[in-house]
Amino acid sequence: MENNRYGGVNLILERRKLEYKNGREAIPKPDLSFMHKVSQYFVDATILMCYIGIGAVYVVFISGIIQKYFDSERILDQEYYALFLFPLCFVINTMKYLHDIAVISIFGNLLLFTAAMIGALYAVKDGIGEKWVMIGSDMYLYPKFVGTVLFSMSSPGIVSFHLYSVQKPWNYTKFSGVLNHAMMHITLLHTFIDVVGYLKWGCDSGGNFIRNHPVNDLRTISAFVMQGLSIYFIYGLQCYMPIIILLDEYIIPALNKKSIYGTSCGWNLTVRLGISLITCLLAAIIPKLDLFIAVVGAVCSSTLSTIIPVTLYILIHYNNYGTLKWKLILGLSLLIVVNIILIAEYFRSSKLVLRLKLLEPKSHKSQNM
């Protein structure tokens, strides 16, 4: 009975292995050893930059919440609270296995959903506002939820669903697949909340929509606490990818080849300690949440959704670009457009950061007077 019970599953798995093997053998194998290494380093470096950057945003978010309710008079700058979070960040990054991190991350997503619903109900209880516009000459009046949705689409929380989708890879790309469900839920949640927040407060809407609440009542405080806890729980999943890339792709092979000295346990702790420290230092260096999200969101959205896939598309079709090399032209055109947008957003955000830095001394002088 056991053989009959699992015979169908084994048959499906063997067929999938055969299809995968035949597919690999059918792919042309040009001599691209150098290009393969370059593309691998490029992808790894980009993923490290994106995931560590988003992790720093998480630290900024949590430190801002702590400062708001434990230091309302701003005796200490937000940078110090970001550094104070380092031990907690290191503790959650010591979790080794993805399924343990995934459980905590799912609980964090539930808290985030609850906080979002509290914020949405609070926003619509008195009706929508009058400051929202869809089209205008001033670029700062455009709906802010567009950039936030693009940023949320690369949410690391989706990684938790990958663990289960791997068990049934043939359902991975279906509409009812786990990945599509995860992306749909996260994207719809962020879209709904940002639309509601924008309709209520318009261009005055802040980076954290709950900060728009005029009164810090029990509901607002509860939403902030749940936000902080949820982001902290998801932070461990966020740092999982850069930790695994550094350990499995570079450090462990180097230890096996005896290119570097030390033990796997020592390097494991060092990498987890380093990732936690870097995210906290970045959060301390750039404490402006909305501007930091604009920069990181632009980089992450463009690289994860366009630059990396298009670059791989060009490399895969090497020496096989079709008539008039239309595949190469298409890929390069997309890269040019995305890089123009990325550079424009980077300089725009950098200009705002410099403007705020120049205004800070003046504001402090006026307060002292």
Protein Blocks (a to p, Z undefined) as FASTA:
>chain_A
ZZmmmmmmmmmmmmmmmmmmmmmmmpccddfkkmmmmmmmmmmmmmmmmmmmmmmmmmmm
mmmmmmmmmmmnomaafklmmmmmmmmmmmmmmpmbfklmmmmmmmmmmmmmmmmmmmmm
mmmmnopafkbcfbdfblklpcfklmmmmmmmmpfklmmmmmmmmmmmmlmmmmklmklm
mmmmmmmmmmmmmmmmmmmnmmmlcfblklmpmbdcfklmmmmmmmmmmmmmmmmmmmmm
mmmmmmmmmmmmmmmnomagcdfklmmmmmmmmmmmmmmmmmmmmmclklmmmmmmmmmm
mmmmmmmmmmmmmmmmgoilbghhlmmmmmmmmmmmmmmmmmmmmmmmmmmmmmmmmmmm
mmmmmmmZZ
